Amino acid sequence: MEQFYRRPQDVVGGDDALLAYWNTMPGKVQLRLLESGISVSTLGELKMLRESIERESPQA
């Protein structure tokens, strides 16, 4: 069975600012977003998701 993996661009698109912020996020937050079906289109949205995930699992 083939498995398909998402890339950061699948989550944040090709926006340079979003990709730059993506690179500052902890690995556990990135992984959680990659495993989800979520896509974001704004930096504010990405920051809110990061904060939410970090609250759920403080070690992220």
Backbone torsions as a table, in degrees:
resi	resn	phi	psi	omega
1	MET	NA	130.0	179.1
2	GLU	-81.8	143.9	174.1
3	GLN	-116.0	139.1	179.0
4	PHE	-113.2	133.2	-177.9
5	TYR	-112.1	143.7	177.1
6	ARG	-83.5	153.6	176.5
7	ARG	-108.7	163.0	177.2
8	PRO	-52.8	-36.5	179.5
9	GLN	-64.1	-24.6	176.6
10	ASP	-71.1	-24.3	179.4
11	VAL	-90.8	-46.9	-172.7
12	VAL	-111.2	-1.8	-179.0
13	GLY	76.5	-158.0	-176.0
14	GLY	-101.9	9.7	-178.2
15	ASP	-66.4	125.6	-177.0
16	ASP	-61.3	-39.4	-179.3
17	ALA	-65.9	-41.5	179.6
18	LEU	-67.5	-41.1	178.7
19	LEU	-65.9	-38.4	178.0
20	ALA	-63.6	-43.1	178.5
21	TYR	-66.8	-38.9	177.2
22	TRP	-52.5	-42.8	-177.4
23	ASN	-68.5	-13.9	178.0
24	THR	-93.5	-10.3	-175.5
25	MET	-80.4	147.1	176.4
26	PRO	-59.8	148.9	-178.4
27	GLY	-55.8	-38.0	-179.0
28	LYS	-66.4	-34.1	177.3
29	VAL	-69.7	-44.6	178.2
30	GLN	-58.4	-47.0	-178.6
31	LEU	-60.6	-43.7	179.7
32	ARG	-59.6	-42.3	179.7
33	LEU	-70.6	-37.5	178.2
34	LEU	-65.4	-34.8	-179.1
35	GLU	-77.4	-17.8	180.0
36	SER	-87.3	176.6	175.2
37	GLY	-98.9	13.2	-173.7
38	ILE	-74.8	139.7	169.5
39	SER	-127.6	141.9	179.5
40	VAL	-121.8	153.1	-177.9
41	SER	-123.0	-7.7	179.6
42	THR	-132.0	155.0	178.8
43	LEU	-65.0	-38.9	178.8
44	GLY	-60.7	-41.2	178.7
45	GLU	-63.8	-42.8	179.4
46	LEU	-64.6	-40.9	178.8
47	LYS	-64.5	-40.6	179.1
48	MET	-64.7	-41.0	177.7
49	LEU	-63.3	-42.4	178.9
50	ARG	-59.5	-48.7	-179.4
51	GLU	-60.4	-41.8	-179.9
52	SER	-63.1	-45.1	179.9
53	ILE	-66.2	-40.2	179.6
54	GLU	-66.4	-33.6	176.6
55	ARG	-67.0	-38.6	-179.4
56	GLU	-67.2	-36.4	-179.8
57	SER	-136.2	88.8	-173.5
58	PRO	-55.3	-23.0	-178.9
59	GLN	-77.6	-6.2	-179.2
60	ALA	-67.7	NA	NA
